[in-house]
Structure formats: C-alpha cells, structure tokens
Amino acid sequence: MSTDCTADWTDDLIEALLTHYVGGAWRAPLSTDMADVPGVGARLVLAGPADFARAGAAAAAALPGWAALGLAGRADALAGVARSGAPAGAPGLALIAAAALPATALAPAVTGRLLAGAAVLLLPDPAAPLPALGLIRALHRAALPAGVVALLHGTADAAARHLDLRPHDPDRNA
C-alpha cells in the first residue's frame, strides 16, 4: 500500500485489510491469523502479540513529542479531521474498539483522545472496517507524528491482554 495514501482508496482497500497502520505507515502483519469480513467477500488479517507490541512501542516513542505540542498544537495537527472536545484524562495509549461505537461516533472518539494528548490504537469493526480505514487515511493525510495513531485488525480482548489496556468505553468521557 502506498504510504502516502494517494492511490485510489478502492484499489487499496483489500491491501488495507491485510496490513496494519503503525508508526505512520502501512506495515505487513507479524501474524497470519485471518477473519472474514461479512458481506464484503474479503478477509482481514488479525493482529497477534508481536503486532500489538510493535504498535505499543511506536506509541511510546511518539507520545512525548505529541504531548509536548499542547492542545493548540494537537488541534492544528488535526485540522480538517472531524473533532470533538478534548476529554479529560492523562495522556497514554487509548484503545478504541470501533465495534463498540456507532460509525458516527468513531471520529470524535479518536480525535478527542488525540486532542487530549493520548496516542490511539484503533481496532476496526471486523464486520464493517471501512469507517475506521477511512478515518486512518484522513489522519495519515494530516501528517500526525509517526506512532501517534495505529490501526490493527484484531479484538479488543486481545489488545487489552497484550497491552494491559481497557477498551474505550463510549459511556465514559475519558
């Protein structure tokens, strides 16, 4: 997949389902487990422990610089991407499982956490991955620092287990 995301999105869709967005670029997965995307006739690769470790390391490396930008700098970096108010909470790695959110809440949940100074690991809904893939494409075009946002195809349980995190609870403003 083109790391500058300039190729026609429909041409890149299948490749996006077979890779992960980590460290500012689409990367080959480190696992081989696959899952079907219902109704699309496609498969996606599921993240394994090494994929989660790679995303966590990229986020840890990016967080100091991202936090140092302050709210105004992060808002400038996110200009043009849907945003919401910055939720309270300490910067860190936020896990957002898109299956737990309606598609209309995905961008505000992600950008809100980014504005608050967190790095985000986004897990697309395996039954409907397109909203998350489109959001990652927009965030990539915003030229965020490498590692601040990652997309892995996998389950929230696996991510929480491998990264010792809890998935984003849409009922909490944190």
VMD Tcl script that builds the backbone (N, CA, C; Angstrom):
set m [mol new atoms 522]
animate dup $m
set s [atomselect $m all]
$s set {name element resname resid chain x y z} {
  {N N MET 1 A 0.851 -1.180 0.000}
  {CA C MET 1 A 0.000 0.000 0.000}
  {C C MET 1 A 0.884 1.226 0.000}
  {N N SER 2 A 0.495 2.214 -0.719}
  {CA C SER 2 A 1.223 3.470 -0.772}
  {C C SER 2 A 1.195 4.120 0.604}
  {N N THR 3 A 2.364 4.481 1.128}
  {CA C THR 3 A 2.395 5.089 2.461}
  {C C THR 3 A 1.897 6.519 2.441}
  {N N ASP 4 A 1.781 7.137 1.253}
  {CA C ASP 4 A 1.255 8.490 1.224}
  {C C ASP 4 A -0.255 8.519 0.997}
  {N N CYS 5 A -0.877 7.358 0.880}
  {CA C CYS 5 A -2.329 7.220 0.742}
  {C C CYS 5 A -2.885 8.003 -0.435}
  {N N THR 6 A -2.113 8.184 -1.515}
  {CA C THR 6 A -2.598 8.936 -2.653}
  {C C THR 6 A -3.275 8.060 -3.691}
  {N N ALA 7 A -3.060 6.754 -3.641}
  {CA C ALA 7 A -3.691 5.862 -4.610}
  {C C ALA 7 A -5.196 5.833 -4.379}
  {N N ASP 8 A -5.932 5.461 -5.395}
  {CA C ASP 8 A -7.384 5.351 -5.272}
  {C C ASP 8 A -7.721 4.420 -4.117}
  {N N TRP 9 A -8.568 4.898 -3.216}
  {CA C TRP 9 A -8.892 4.149 -1.996}
  {C C TRP 9 A -9.474 2.785 -2.289}
  {N N THR 10 A -10.338 2.682 -3.273}
  {CA C THR 10 A -10.937 1.376 -3.560}
  {C C THR 10 A -9.891 0.388 -4.022}
  {N N ASP 11 A -8.872 0.845 -4.721}
  {CA C ASP 11 A -7.796 -0.049 -5.151}
  {C C ASP 11 A -6.977 -0.542 -3.963}
  {N N ASP 12 A -6.904 0.261 -2.910}
  {CA C ASP 12 A -6.092 -0.083 -1.749}
  {C C ASP 12 A -6.865 -0.799 -0.641}
  {N N LEU 13 A -8.178 -0.911 -0.776}
  {CA C LEU 13 A -8.985 -1.456 0.310}
  {C C LEU 13 A -8.550 -2.854 0.724}
  {N N ILE 14 A -8.424 -3.755 -0.216}
  {CA C ILE 14 A -8.059 -5.131 0.141}
  {C C ILE 14 A -6.692 -5.154 0.812}
  {N N GLU 15 A -5.762 -4.369 0.306}
  {CA C GLU 15 A -4.449 -4.332 0.935}
  {C C GLU 15 A -4.526 -3.757 2.354}
  {N N ALA 16 A -5.403 -2.781 2.574}
  {CA C ALA 16 A -5.564 -2.211 3.912}
  {C C ALA 16 A -6.105 -3.243 4.890}
  {N N LEU 17 A -6.914 -4.163 4.388}
  {CA C LEU 17 A -7.439 -5.224 5.251}
  {C C LEU 17 A -6.365 -6.255 5.592}
  {N N LEU 18 A -5.312 -6.290 4.812}
  {CA C LEU 18 A -4.257 -7.286 5.006}
  {C C LEU 18 A -3.004 -6.706 5.637}
  {N N THR 19 A -3.071 -5.444 6.082}
  {CA C THR 19 A -1.937 -4.794 6.731}
  {C C THR 19 A -2.423 -4.069 7.978}
  {N N HIS 20 A -1.501 -3.475 8.690}
  {CA C HIS 20 A -1.811 -2.664 9.870}
  {C C HIS 20 A -1.148 -1.303 9.692}
  {N N TYR 21 A -1.766 -0.264 10.223}
  {CA C TYR 21 A -1.188 1.078 10.176}
  {C C TYR 21 A -0.480 1.315 11.508}
  {N N VAL 22 A 0.848 1.368 11.469}
  {CA C VAL 22 A 1.657 1.502 12.677}
  {C C VAL 22 A 2.859 2.393 12.361}
  {N N GLY 23 A 3.171 3.290 13.245}
  {CA C GLY 23 A 4.356 4.119 13.071}
  {C C GLY 23 A 4.286 5.030 11.859}
  {N N GLY 24 A 3.072 5.439 11.469}
  {CA C GLY 24 A 2.910 6.359 10.367}
  {C C GLY 24 A 2.905 5.737 8.985}
  {N N ALA 25 A 2.833 4.404 8.909}
  {CA C ALA 25 A 2.845 3.731 7.607}
  {C C ALA 25 A 2.085 2.412 7.686}
  {N N TRP 26 A 1.639 1.938 6.534}
  {CA C TRP 26 A 1.007 0.625 6.451}
  {C C TRP 26 A 2.112 -0.419 6.503}
  {N N ARG 27 A 1.977 -1.382 7.387}
  {CA C ARG 27 A 3.026 -2.383 7.623}
  {C C ARG 27 A 2.481 -3.789 7.442}
  {N N ALA 28 A 3.346 -4.662 6.979}
  {CA C ALA 28 A 2.985 -6.076 6.874}
  {C C ALA 28 A 2.724 -6.609 8.274}
  {N N PRO 29 A 1.716 -7.446 8.424}
  {CA C PRO 29 A 1.426 -8.003 9.749}
  {C C PRO 29 A 2.515 -8.975 10.188}
  {N N LEU 30 A 2.612 -9.142 11.487}
  {CA C LEU 30 A 3.551 -10.093 12.054}
  {C C LEU 30 A 2.849 -11.395 12.431}
  {N N SER 31 A 1.552 -11.469 12.154}
  {CA C SER 31 A 0.771 -12.676 12.415}
  {C C SER 31 A 0.140 -13.141 11.109}
  {N N THR 32 A -0.421 -14.339 11.140}
  {CA C THR 32 A -1.036 -14.896 9.928}
  {C C THR 32 A -2.490 -15.287 10.143}
  {N N ASP 33 A -3.056 -15.011 11.313}
  {CA C ASP 33 A -4.458 -15.342 11.569}
  {C C ASP 33 A -5.355 -14.435 10.740}
  {N N MET 34 A -6.401 -15.011 10.158}
  {CA C MET 34 A -7.292 -14.271 9.276}
  {C C MET 34 A -8.734 -14.393 9.765}
  {N N ALA 35 A -9.579 -13.442 9.346}
  {CA C ALA 35 A -11.010 -13.471 9.635}
  {C C ALA 35 A -11.748 -12.963 8.403}
  {N N ASP 36 A -12.974 -13.442 8.214}
  {CA C ASP 36 A -13.812 -12.992 7.113}
  {C C ASP 36 A -14.445 -11.650 7.459}
  {N N VAL 37 A -14.637 -10.800 6.441}
  {CA C VAL 37 A -15.387 -9.558 6.583}
  {C C VAL 37 A -16.778 -9.860 6.031}
  {N N PRO 38 A -17.781 -9.974 6.887}
  {CA C PRO 38 A -19.114 -10.364 6.429}
  {C C PRO 38 A -19.672 -9.418 5.364}
  {N N GLY 39 A -20.268 -10.007 4.343}
  {CA C GLY 39 A -20.939 -9.245 3.309}
  {C C GLY 39 A -20.034 -8.567 2.300}
  {N N VAL 40 A -18.732 -8.658 2.476}
  {CA C VAL 40 A -17.804 -7.988 1.575}
  {C C VAL 40 A -17.092 -8.993 0.669}
  {N N GLY 41 A -17.030 -10.238 1.087}
  {CA C GLY 41 A -16.306 -11.239 0.321}
  {C C GLY 41 A -14.811 -11.048 0.405}
  {N N ALA 42 A -14.352 -10.528 1.539}
  {CA C ALA 42 A -12.925 -10.296 1.744}
  {C C ALA 42 A -12.524 -10.841 3.103}
  {N N ARG 43 A -11.230 -10.922 3.300}
  {CA C ARG 43 A -10.686 -11.356 4.583}
  {C C ARG 43 A -9.761 -10.259 5.105}
  {N N LEU 44 A -9.566 -10.260 6.422}
  {CA C LEU 44 A -8.604 -9.343 7.013}
  {C C LEU 44 A -7.676 -10.117 7.917}
  {N N VAL 45 A -6.496 -9.567 8.121}
  {CA C VAL 45 A -5.501 -10.204 8.975}
  {C C VAL 45 A -5.708 -9.705 10.402}
  {N N LEU 46 A -5.659 -10.625 11.346}
  {CA C LEU 46 A -5.830 -10.277 12.755}
  {C C LEU 46 A -4.473 -10.028 13.399}
  {N N ALA 47 A -4.393 -9.012 14.214}
  {CA C ALA 47 A -3.152 -8.702 14.912}
  {C C ALA 47 A -2.846 -9.767 15.958}
  {N N GLY 48 A -1.594 -10.094 16.070}
  {CA C GLY 48 A -1.119 -11.019 17.091}
  {C C GLY 48 A -0.278 -10.277 18.113}
  {N N PRO 49 A 0.282 -10.991 19.078}
  {CA C PRO 49 A 1.058 -10.352 20.139}
  {C C PRO 49 A 2.183 -9.450 19.623}
  {N N ALA 50 A 2.901 -9.867 18.610}
  {CA C ALA 50 A 4.001 -9.054 18.091}
  {C C ALA 50 A 3.485 -7.779 17.417}
  {N N ASP 51 A 2.310 -7.847 16.783}
  {CA C ASP 51 A 1.717 -6.650 16.173}
  {C C ASP 51 A 1.342 -5.634 17.249}
  {N N PHE 52 A 0.734 -6.115 18.331}
  {CA C PHE 52 A 0.376 -5.211 19.430}
  {C C PHE 52 A 1.627 -4.622 20.076}
  {N N ALA 53 A 2.671 -5.419 20.225}
  {CA C ALA 53 A 3.921 -4.917 20.803}
  {C C ALA 53 A 4.526 -3.832 19.915}
  {N N ARG 54 A 4.502 -4.041 18.600}
  {CA C ARG 54 A 5.049 -3.047 17.670}
  {C C ARG 54 A 4.250 -1.738 17.761}
  {N N ALA 55 A 2.920 -1.825 17.811}
  {CA C ALA 55 A 2.086 -0.624 17.907}
  {C C ALA 55 A 2.317 0.077 19.243}
  {N N GLY 56 A 2.430 -0.679 20.316}
  {CA C GLY 56 A 2.690 -0.090 21.632}
  {C C GLY 56 A 4.028 0.623 21.684}
  {N N ALA 57 A 5.054 0.029 21.085}
  {CA C ALA 57 A 6.377 0.653 21.056}
  {C C ALA 57 A 6.370 1.930 20.232}
  {N N ALA 58 A 5.664 1.920 19.097}
  {CA C ALA 58 A 5.574 3.126 18.258}
  {C C ALA 58 A 4.857 4.242 19.012}
  {N N ALA 59 A 3.800 3.896 19.735}
  {CA C ALA 59 A 3.069 4.897 20.513}
  {C C ALA 59 A 3.939 5.449 21.634}
  {N N ALA 60 A 4.646 4.582 22.332}
  {CA C ALA 60 A 5.508 5.030 23.431}
  {C C ALA 60 A 6.577 5.994 22.914}
  {N N ALA 61 A 7.104 5.730 21.736}
  {CA C ALA 61 A 8.127 6.606 21.168}
  {C C ALA 61 A 7.542 7.950 20.739}
  {N N ALA 62 A 6.293 7.950 20.292}
  {CA C ALA 62 A 5.665 9.175 19.780}
  {C C ALA 62 A 5.055 10.047 20.869}
  {N N LEU 63 A 4.654 9.467 21.985}
  {CA C LEU 63 A 3.903 10.211 22.995}
  {C C LEU 63 A 4.605 11.448 23.556}
  {N N PRO 64 A 5.883 11.424 23.874}
  {CA C PRO 64 A 6.483 12.643 24.441}
  {C C PRO 64 A 6.373 13.856 23.511}
  {N N GLY 65 A 6.672 13.675 22.253}
  {CA C GLY 65 A 6.580 14.775 21.299}
  {C C GLY 65 A 5.156 15.230 21.066}
  {N N TRP 66 A 4.229 14.268 21.026}
  {CA C TRP 66 A 2.818 14.579 20.818}
  {C C TRP 66 A 2.283 15.362 22.008}
  {N N ALA 67 A 2.605 14.928 23.213}
  {CA C ALA 67 A 2.150 15.627 24.417}
  {C C ALA 67 A 2.746 17.025 24.496}
  {N N ALA 68 A 3.989 17.182 24.059}
  {CA C ALA 68 A 4.666 18.471 24.134}
  {C C ALA 68 A 4.037 19.521 23.215}
  {N N LEU 69 A 3.288 19.105 22.205}
  {CA C LEU 69 A 2.633 20.062 21.306}
  {C C LEU 69 A 1.567 20.879 22.028}
  {N N GLY 70 A 1.006 20.352 23.099}
  {CA C GLY 70 A -0.076 21.029 23.797}
  {C C GLY 70 A -1.368 20.923 23.008}
  {N N LEU 71 A -2.457 21.322 23.625}
  {CA C LEU 71 A -3.770 21.202 22.999}
  {C C LEU 71 A -3.848 21.975 21.685}
  {N N ALA 72 A -3.333 23.193 21.663}
  {CA C ALA 72 A -3.410 24.005 20.435}
  {C C ALA 72 A -2.617 23.362 19.299}
  {N N GLY 73 A -1.446 22.866 19.593}
  {CA C GLY 73 A -0.631 22.219 18.562}
  {C C GLY 73 A -1.277 20.952 18.045}
  {N N ARG 74 A -1.876 20.184 18.956}
  {CA C ARG 74 A -2.557 18.954 18.520}
  {C C ARG 74 A -3.787 19.305 17.697}
  {N N ALA 75 A -4.526 20.351 18.084}
  {CA C ALA 75 A -5.691 20.774 17.303}
  {C C ALA 75 A -5.266 21.219 15.911}
  {N N ASP 76 A -4.157 21.941 15.812}
  {CA C ASP 76 A -3.651 22.342 14.497}
  {C C ASP 76 A -3.301 21.122 13.657}
  {N N ALA 77 A -2.685 20.127 14.280}
  {CA C ALA 77 A -2.316 18.913 13.552}
  {C C ALA 77 A -3.544 18.160 13.051}
  {N N LEU 78 A -4.639 18.285 13.776}
  {CA C LEU 78 A -5.862 17.572 13.409}
  {C C LEU 78 A -6.805 18.413 12.551}
  {N N ALA 79 A -6.398 19.612 12.154}
  {CA C ALA 79 A -7.254 20.477 11.334}
  {C C ALA 79 A -7.716 19.711 10.102}
  {N N GLY 80 A -8.993 19.819 9.811}
  {CA C GLY 80 A -9.548 19.139 8.647}
  {C C GLY 80 A -10.072 17.746 8.940}
  {N N VAL 81 A -9.789 17.224 10.118}
  {CA C VAL 81 A -10.300 15.913 10.523}
  {C C VAL 81 A -11.402 16.180 11.535}
  {N N ALA 82 A -12.503 15.438 11.451}
  {CA C ALA 82 A -13.613 15.633 12.392}
  {C C ALA 82 A -13.083 15.595 13.813}
  {N N ARG 83 A -13.586 16.509 14.654}
  {CA C ARG 83 A -13.111 16.520 16.027}
  {C C ARG 83 A -14.234 16.784 17.024}
  {N N SER 84 A -13.917 16.488 18.240}
  {CA C SER 84 A -14.827 16.764 19.349}
  {C C SER 84 A -14.022 17.480 20.414}
  {N N GLY 85 A -14.664 17.813 21.493}
  {CA C GLY 85 A -13.941 18.404 22.612}
  {C C GLY 85 A -12.973 17.397 23.197}
  {N N ALA 86 A -11.922 17.886 23.773}
  {CA C ALA 86 A -10.925 17.007 24.364}
  {C C ALA 86 A -11.442 16.442 25.677}
  {N N PRO 87 A -11.502 15.134 25.802}
  {CA C PRO 87 A -11.952 14.550 27.060}
  {C C PRO 87 A -10.874 14.655 28.128}
  {N N ALA 88 A -11.293 14.562 29.361}
  {CA C ALA 88 A -10.337 14.570 30.461}
  {C C ALA 88 A -9.566 13.263 30.450}
  {N N GLY 89 A -8.420 13.280 31.062}
  {CA C GLY 89 A -7.656 12.045 31.183}
  {C C GLY 89 A -6.194 12.285 30.893}
  {N N ALA 90 A -5.366 11.441 31.463}
  {CA C ALA 90 A -3.933 11.569 31.271}
  {C C ALA 90 A -3.544 11.011 29.908}
  {N N PRO 91 A -2.531 11.627 29.281}
  {CA C PRO 91 A -2.040 11.068 28.032}
  {C C PRO 91 A -1.521 9.651 28.251}
  {N N GLY 92 A -1.663 8.840 27.255}
  {CA C GLY 92 A -1.214 7.461 27.272}
  {C C GLY 92 A -1.705 6.824 25.995}
  {N N LEU 93 A -1.734 5.532 25.953}
  {CA C LEU 93 A -2.225 4.820 24.776}
  {C C LEU 93 A -3.683 4.460 25.001}
  {N N ALA 94 A -4.570 5.032 24.188}
  {CA C ALA 94 A -6.002 4.766 24.277}
  {C C ALA 94 A -6.372 3.693 23.263}
  {N N LEU 95 A -7.053 2.664 23.701}
  {CA C LEU 95 A -7.530 1.601 22.837}
  {C C LEU 95 A -8.985 1.888 22.504}
  {N N ILE 96 A -9.298 2.011 21.220}
  {CA C ILE 96 A -10.675 2.265 20.795}
  {C C ILE 96 A -11.105 1.142 19.872}
  {N N ALA 97 A -12.083 0.364 20.328}
  {CA C ALA 97 A -12.643 -0.727 19.542}
  {C C ALA 97 A -13.855 -0.189 18.799}
  {N N ALA 98 A -13.738 -0.074 17.478}
  {CA C ALA 98 A -14.796 0.541 16.683}
  {C C ALA 98 A -16.104 -0.229 16.750}
  {N N ALA 99 A -16.060 -1.520 17.024}
  {CA C ALA 99 A -17.291 -2.307 17.110}
  {C C ALA 99 A -18.163 -1.835 18.268}
  {N N ALA 100 A -17.564 -1.170 19.261}
  {CA C ALA 100 A -18.311 -0.698 20.423}
  {C C ALA 100 A -18.928 0.679 20.196}
  {N N LEU 101 A -18.668 1.279 19.028}
  {CA C LEU 101 A -19.138 2.634 18.752}
  {C C LEU 101 A -19.964 2.671 17.475}
  {N N PRO 102 A -20.975 3.538 17.408}
  {CA C PRO 102 A -21.619 3.757 16.113}
  {C C PRO 102 A -20.621 4.468 15.201}
  {N N ALA 103 A -20.724 4.257 13.895}
  {CA C ALA 103 A -19.774 4.853 12.953}
  {C C ALA 103 A -19.678 6.362 13.112}
  {N N THR 104 A -20.781 7.023 13.456}
  {CA C THR 104 A -20.776 8.481 13.607}
  {C C THR 104 A -19.993 8.936 14.835}
  {N N ALA 105 A -19.750 8.051 15.777}
  {CA C ALA 105 A -19.008 8.407 16.986}
  {C C ALA 105 A -17.525 8.076 16.877}
  {N N LEU 106 A -17.121 7.390 15.805}
  {CA C LEU 106 A -15.740 6.933 15.692}
  {C C LEU 106 A -14.753 8.104 15.609}
  {N N ALA 107 A -14.949 9.011 14.663}
  {CA C ALA 107 A -14.012 10.132 14.512}
  {C C ALA 107 A -13.944 10.992 15.770}
  {N N PRO 108 A -15.086 11.373 16.379}
  {CA C PRO 108 A -14.981 12.158 17.613}
  {C C PRO 108 A -14.270 11.416 18.745}
  {N N ALA 109 A -14.474 10.122 18.860}
  {CA C ALA 109 A -13.792 9.360 19.917}
  {C C ALA 109 A -12.291 9.357 19.698}
  {N N VAL 110 A -11.870 9.132 18.459}
  {CA C VAL 110 A -10.437 9.082 18.155}
  {C C VAL 110 A -9.812 10.463 18.282}
  {N N THR 111 A -10.400 11.461 17.635}
  {CA C THR 111 A -9.784 12.785 17.657}
  {C C THR 111 A -9.858 13.423 19.039}
  {N N GLY 112 A -10.889 13.114 19.794}
  {CA C GLY 112 A -10.960 13.612 21.166}
  {C C GLY 112 A -9.816 13.097 22.012}
  {N N ARG 113 A -9.513 11.813 21.878}
  {CA C ARG 113 A -8.388 11.242 22.631}
  {C C ARG 113 A -7.069 11.834 22.148}
  {N N LEU 114 A -6.940 12.033 20.820}
  {CA C LEU 114 A -5.716 12.644 20.290}
  {C C LEU 114 A -5.549 14.069 20.803}
  {N N LEU 115 A -6.635 14.845 20.822}
  {CA C LEU 115 A -6.568 16.210 21.336}
  {C C LEU 115 A -6.170 16.239 22.803}
  {N N ALA 116 A -6.586 15.226 23.554}
  {CA C ALA 116 A -6.245 15.163 24.970}
  {C C ALA 116 A -4.783 14.787 25.202}
  {N N GLY 117 A -4.088 14.391 24.124}
  {CA C GLY 117 A -2.673 14.066 24.250}
  {C C GLY 117 A -2.364 12.595 24.245}
  {N N ALA 118 A -3.367 11.765 24.033}
  {CA C ALA 118 A -3.136 10.324 24.001}
  {C C ALA 118 A -2.712 9.881 22.608}
  {N N ALA 119 A -2.049 8.758 22.537}
  {CA C ALA 119 A -1.862 8.030 21.287}
  {C C ALA 119 A -3.053 7.087 21.197}
  {N N VAL 120 A -3.450 6.715 19.994}
  {CA C VAL 120 A -4.640 5.895 19.812}
  {C C VAL 120 A -4.312 4.634 19.037}
  {N N LEU 121 A -4.772 3.513 19.559}
  {CA C LEU 121 A -4.754 2.243 18.841}
  {C C LEU 121 A -6.203 1.949 18.478}
  {N N LEU 122 A -6.506 1.999 17.194}
  {CA C LEU 122 A -7.856 1.800 16.693}
  {C C LEU 122 A -8.006 0.387 16.158}
  {N N LEU 123 A -9.033 -0.293 16.642}
  {CA C LEU 123 A -9.370 -1.631 16.165}
  {C C LEU 123 A -10.665 -1.526 15.364}
  {N N PRO 124 A -10.599 -1.638 14.021}
  {CA C PRO 124 A -11.821 -1.528 13.223}
  {C C PRO 124 A -12.810 -2.623 13.568}
  {N N ASP 125 A -14.077 -2.328 13.359}
  {CA C ASP 125 A -15.112 -3.349 13.484}
  {C C ASP 125 A -14.882 -4.353 12.361}
  {N N PRO 126 A -14.617 -5.630 12.653}
  {CA C PRO 126 A -14.344 -6.596 11.592}
  {C C PRO 126 A -15.522 -6.770 10.636}
  {N N ALA 127 A -16.733 -6.490 11.097}
  {CA C ALA 127 A -17.903 -6.606 10.235}
  {C C ALA 127 A -18.092 -5.378 9.354}
  {N N ALA 128 A -17.475 -4.262 9.719}
  {CA C ALA 128 A -17.615 -3.017 8.959}
  {C C ALA 128 A -16.354 -2.176 9.126}
  {N N PRO 129 A -15.243 -2.571 8.513}
  {CA C PRO 129 A -13.977 -1.880 8.738}
  {C C PRO 129 A -13.810 -0.565 7.979}
  {N N LEU 130 A -14.663 -0.266 7.018}
  {CA C LEU 130 A -14.446 0.906 6.161}
  {C C LEU 130 A -14.413 2.243 6.907}
  {N N PRO 131 A -15.305 2.513 7.875}
  {CA C PRO 131 A -15.202 3.807 8.569}
  {C C PRO 131 A -13.843 4.009 9.251}
  {N N ALA 132 A -13.326 2.986 9.886}
  {CA C ALA 132 A -12.032 3.112 10.563}
  {C C ALA 132 A -10.900 3.282 9.557}
  {N N LEU 133 A -10.959 2.547 8.449}
  {CA C LEU 133 A -9.918 2.680 7.430}
  {C C LEU 133 A -9.940 4.076 6.812}
  {N N GLY 134 A -11.125 4.609 6.572}
  {CA C GLY 134 A -11.230 5.969 6.042}
  {C C GLY 134 A -10.706 7.006 7.021}
  {N N LEU 135 A -10.995 6.821 8.297}
  {CA C LEU 135 A -10.503 7.758 9.311}
  {C C LEU 135 A -8.980 7.714 9.382}
  {N N ILE 136 A -8.403 6.533 9.357}
  {CA C ILE 136 A -6.941 6.418 9.390}
  {C C ILE 136 A -6.333 7.097 8.173}
  {N N ARG 137 A -6.985 6.949 7.036}
  {CA C ARG 137 A -6.495 7.608 5.824}
  {C C ARG 137 A -6.480 9.125 6.015}
  {N N ALA 138 A -7.551 9.676 6.599}
  {CA C ALA 138 A -7.612 11.118 6.851}
  {C C ALA 138 A -6.556 11.548 7.872}
  {N N LEU 139 A -6.359 10.761 8.913}
  {CA C LEU 139 A -5.356 11.092 9.916}
  {C C LEU 139 A -3.951 11.015 9.323}
  {N N HIS 140 A -3.726 10.066 8.430}
  {CA C HIS 140 A -2.422 9.967 7.773}
  {C C HIS 140 A -2.163 11.221 6.939}
  {N N ARG 141 A -3.185 11.669 6.219}
  {CA C ARG 141 A -3.039 12.883 5.408}
  {C C ARG 141 A -2.791 14.112 6.275}
  {N N ALA 142 A -3.234 14.076 7.523}
  {CA C ALA 142 A -2.994 15.193 8.441}
  {C C ALA 142 A -1.538 15.217 8.915}
  {N N ALA 143 A -0.773 14.208 8.542}
  {CA C ALA 143 A 0.660 14.126 8.853}
  {C C ALA 143 A 0.937 14.169 10.353}
  {N N LEU 144 A 0.181 13.380 11.096}
  {CA C LEU 144 A 0.450 13.274 12.530}
  {C C LEU 144 A 1.810 12.625 12.736}
  {N N PRO 145 A 2.440 12.868 13.867}
  {CA C PRO 145 A 3.721 12.216 14.125}
  {C C PRO 145 A 3.577 10.690 14.065}
  {N N ALA 146 A 4.551 10.047 13.470}
  {CA C ALA 146 A 4.532 8.585 13.338}
  {C C ALA 146 A 4.379 7.957 14.714}
  {N N GLY 147 A 3.458 7.019 14.836}
  {CA C GLY 147 A 3.244 6.298 16.076}
  {C C GLY 147 A 2.117 6.832 16.929}
  {N N VAL 148 A 1.630 8.032 16.657}
  {CA C VAL 148 A 0.572 8.617 17.474}
  {C C VAL 148 A -0.753 7.891 17.248}
  {N N VAL 149 A -0.978 7.386 16.052}
  {CA C VAL 149 A -2.188 6.634 15.775}
  {C C VAL 149 A -1.797 5.330 15.076}
  {N N ALA 150 A -2.473 4.260 15.459}
  {CA C ALA 150 A -2.233 2.952 14.847}
  {C C ALA 150 A -3.566 2.277 14.604}
  {N N LEU 151 A -3.616 1.435 13.609}
  {CA C LEU 151 A -4.787 0.622 13.303}
  {C C LEU 151 A -4.327 -0.812 13.186}
  {N N LEU 152 A -4.919 -1.669 13.992}
  {CA C LEU 152 A -4.662 -3.103 13.924}
  {C C LEU 152 A -5.995 -3.803 13.776}
  {N N HIS 153 A -6.034 -4.825 12.963}
  {CA C HIS 153 A -7.237 -5.648 12.857}
  {C C HIS 153 A -7.131 -6.710 13.943}
  {N N GLY 154 A -8.033 -6.692 14.874}
  {CA C GLY 154 A -7.995 -7.652 15.966}
  {C C GLY 154 A -9.111 -7.358 16.948}
  {N N THR 155 A -9.106 -8.089 18.027}
  {CA C THR 155 A -10.163 -7.936 19.023}
  {C C THR 155 A -9.690 -7.063 20.178}
  {N N ALA 156 A -10.639 -6.403 20.817}
  {CA C ALA 156 A -10.324 -5.580 21.982}
  {C C ALA 156 A -9.773 -6.441 23.107}
  {N N ASP 157 A -10.296 -7.653 23.252}
  {CA C ASP 157 A -9.783 -8.536 24.297}
  {C C ASP 157 A -8.309 -8.865 24.078}
  {N N ALA 158 A -7.944 -9.163 22.827}
  {CA C ALA 158 A -6.541 -9.484 22.527}
  {C C ALA 158 A -5.658 -8.264 22.772}
  {N N ALA 159 A -6.103 -7.100 22.328}
  {CA C ALA 159 A -5.309 -5.889 22.531}
  {C C ALA 159 A -5.144 -5.591 24.014}
  {N N ALA 160 A -6.226 -5.670 24.763}
  {CA C ALA 160 A -6.155 -5.399 26.198}
  {C C ALA 160 A -5.243 -6.392 26.901}
  {N N ARG 161 A -5.299 -7.644 26.481}
  {CA C ARG 161 A -4.456 -8.676 27.086}
  {C C ARG 161 A -2.977 -8.420 26.782}
  {N N HIS 162 A -2.654 -8.075 25.533}
  {CA C HIS 162 A -1.259 -7.905 25.138}
  {C C HIS 162 A -0.682 -6.557 25.534}
  {N N LEU 163 A -1.536 -5.559 25.716}
  {CA C LEU 163 A -1.057 -4.226 26.060}
  {C C LEU 163 A -1.445 -3.796 27.463}
  {N N ASP 164 A -2.149 -4.647 28.198}
  {CA C ASP 164 A -2.613 -4.321 29.542}
  {C C ASP 164 A -3.416 -3.017 29.531}
  {N N LEU 165 A -4.373 -2.945 28.583}
  {CA C LEU 165 A -5.247 -1.781 28.436}
  {C C LEU 165 A -6.688 -2.211 28.514}
  {N N ARG 166 A -7.567 -1.225 28.709}
  {CA C ARG 166 A -9.003 -1.468 28.621}
  {C C ARG 166 A -9.523 -0.763 27.387}
  {N N PRO 167 A -10.471 -1.373 26.661}
  {CA C PRO 167 A -11.062 -0.681 25.516}
  {C C PRO 167 A -11.764 0.601 25.937}
  {N N HIS 168 A -11.862 1.555 25.004}
  {CA C HIS 168 A -12.584 2.811 25.241}
  {C C HIS 168 A -14.034 2.497 25.536}
  {N N ASP 169 A -14.544 3.059 26.602}
  {CA C ASP 169 A -15.951 2.899 26.957}
  {C C ASP 169 A -16.684 4.137 26.471}
  {N N PRO 170 A -17.554 4.006 25.433}
  {CA C PRO 170 A -18.216 5.200 24.892}
  {C C PRO 170 A -19.113 5.918 25.883}
  {N N ASP 171 A -19.437 5.289 26.995}
  {CA C ASP 171 A -20.272 5.919 28.013}
  {C C ASP 171 A -19.445 6.763 28.984}
  {N N ARG 172 A -18.124 6.632 28.925}
  {CA C ARG 172 A -17.249 7.416 29.773}
  {C C ARG 172 A -16.630 8.532 28.937}
  {N N ASN 173 A -16.432 9.686 29.521}
  {CA C ASN 173 A -15.777 10.786 28.812}
  {C C ASN 173 A -14.302 10.814 29.210}
  {N N ALA 174 A -13.627 9.689 28.942}
  {CA C ALA 174 A -12.205 9.610 29.286}
  {C C ALA 174 A -11.498 8.748 28.294}
}
mol reanalyze $m
mol bondsrecalc $m
mol representation Tube
mol addrep $m
